[in-house]
Amino acid sequence: MNNMKDIIEKGAFLLDVRTPEEFAAGHVNASVNIPLDQLSERLSELEGKQHIVVFCKSGMRSEMAKSFLEQAGFNAVTNGGGWLDIKALID
C-alpha cells in the first residue's frame, strides 16, 4: 500500500465514485465526488489529469470506474479500494 501513498503524494486526482449521500456522510479531503452512474457524462472533468485514484466503499464500484475510464482513454488509473483506506493514508 506504500505505492498508493506515493501516487497520492505525487498529486493524483482523488475520485470518489460513491453516491452523493455516501459522500456527504464522510469522505476524503481533497477528493471529488462523481458517482459511478454519472461518470460517462462527466468525463470532461477528468481531462488532463496525470493520475486518477478511484475509490468507493469497498472497491467494487471503483473497479468498474477504473475499467470504464481505461476504455475511455485514461491510462493512469488506480483502484484505491475503499475510501477509508485512502483516508487513512492521507490523515
C-alpha positions in Angstrom: 0.0 0.0 0.0 3.1 2.2 0.2 2.9 2.6 -3.5 -0.6 4.1 -3.2 0.7 6.7 -0.7 3.4 7.7 -3.3 0.8 8.0 -6.1 -1.3 10.3 -3.9 1.7 12.4 -2.7 2.7 13.0 -6.3 -0.7 14.8 -6.8 -3.1 12.1 -8.0 -6.6 13.2 -8.6 -8.8 11.6 -5.9 -12.1 10.4 -7.4 -14.8 9.1 -5.1 -17.5 7.2 -7.1 -19.9 6.7 -4.2 -23.4 8.3 -4.2 -23.7 11.9 -3.1 -25.4 10.7 0.1 -22.5 8.4 1.0 -20.0 11.2 0.2 -21.9 13.6 2.4 -21.8 11.1 5.3 -17.9 11.1 5.2 -15.2 11.5 2.6 -11.5 12.0 1.9 -10.5 15.7 2.0 -9.5 16.9 -1.5 -11.5 14.2 -3.2 -14.1 14.9 -5.8 -17.4 13.0 -5.9 -18.5 11.8 -9.3 -20.9 8.9 -8.7 -20.3 5.9 -10.9 -23.7 6.4 -12.7 -22.7 9.9 -13.7 -19.1 9.2 -14.8 -19.9 8.9 -18.5 -21.5 12.4 -18.6 -18.7 14.0 -16.5 -15.6 12.7 -18.2 -14.6 16.3 -19.2 -13.9 17.0 -15.5 -11.1 14.4 -15.6 -9.4 15.5 -18.8 -5.7 16.4 -18.3 -5.4 14.6 -15.0 -2.0 12.9 -14.8 -3.1 10.1 -12.5 -6.5 9.2 -11.1 -7.1 7.2 -8.0 -10.7 5.9 -7.8 -12.3 4.6 -4.7 -15.8 3.8 -3.2 -17.0 1.9 -0.2 -15.3 -1.5 -0.8 -13.6 -1.3 -4.1 -16.2 -2.9 -6.4 -17.6 0.3 -7.9 -14.1 1.8 -8.2 -13.0 -1.3 -10.2 -15.9 -0.7 -12.6 -15.0 3.0 -12.8 -11.3 2.1 -13.4 -12.3 -0.2 -16.3 -14.6 2.5 -17.8 -12.0 5.2 -17.5 -9.4 3.0 -19.2 -11.8 2.2 -22.0 -12.4 6.0 -22.4 -8.6 6.5 -22.9 -7.3 7.3 -19.4 -4.2 5.3 -18.9 -3.1 6.2 -15.4 -6.0 5.0 -13.3 -5.6 3.1 -10.0 -8.3 1.4 -8.0 -7.7 2.7 -4.4 -10.3 0.4 -3.0 -12.3 1.6 0.0 -12.4 5.3 0.8 -11.5 4.7 4.5 -8.2 3.1 3.3 -7.4 6.2 1.3 -8.4 8.5 4.1 -6.1 6.6 6.5 -3.2 7.2 4.1 -3.8 11.0 4.0 -4.9 11.9 7.5 
